[in-house]
Amino acid sequence: MDWLFEAVTSRFSRPWGLELSEAGVSYRPCTPDQLPVVGRIPRCENGYILTGSSRKGMALAPALSQLLMGCVLGSGETEDPLLQALDPERFE
């Protein structure tokens, strides 16, 4: 943990005396169909979600973030078949 904290904070131009206050371990979020969830949260006027990538979260983050930004900004990407497959409403 010390090595990782040092590696990350050494990249900051002004670390301002940051300290590691807590470390934890948790489960990797995964959905029943093994696909991530990306899009508008059902019945939530202005809420969006991007989760469920399991162990591939870091690798998929750039592409999934771009899909999510298309939803948030309303750029018309909601017609994307991939985005439709990852829609949070698929579990309802």
C-alpha positions, -999 to +999 in steps of 0.1 A: +000+000+000+028+024+008+044+019-026+011+025-044+003+056-024+038+070-031+035+062-068+002+080-071+010+110-050+044+115-067+024+125-098+007+154-081+022+188-086+010+199-051+003+169-028-003+192+002+007+166+027-017+139+017-019+109+040-034+074+035-062+074+060-079+041+052-075+011+029-103-014+022-112-044+000-145-050-015-163-072-041-160-064-077-194-052-089-209-077-114-244-081-128-264-113-133-258-112-170-221-104-167-225-071-186-219-036-172-247-012-165-244+022-183-270+048-186-298+068-169-310+053-136-347+042-140-372+066-123-345+091-116-347+124-134-311+133-135-291+103-123-267+081-143-248+050-135-218+032-147-210+000-128-208-038-131-176-041-150-162-067-126-125-074-130-123-055-163-134-021-149-101-003-154-098-016-190-133-008-199-136+026-181-126+048-211-150+033-235-179+030-210-173+065-198-176+078-234-209+059-238-221+074-205-211+109-215-232+105-247-262+098-224-255+127-201-249+152-229-278+139-250-256+135-281-279+110-297-258+079-288-288+064-270-295+046-303-262+028-301-269-010-299-241-014-273-257+013-251-291-004-254-275-037-243-260-021-212-292-001-203-300-003-165-337-009-173-329-044-187-333-058-152-368-045-147 
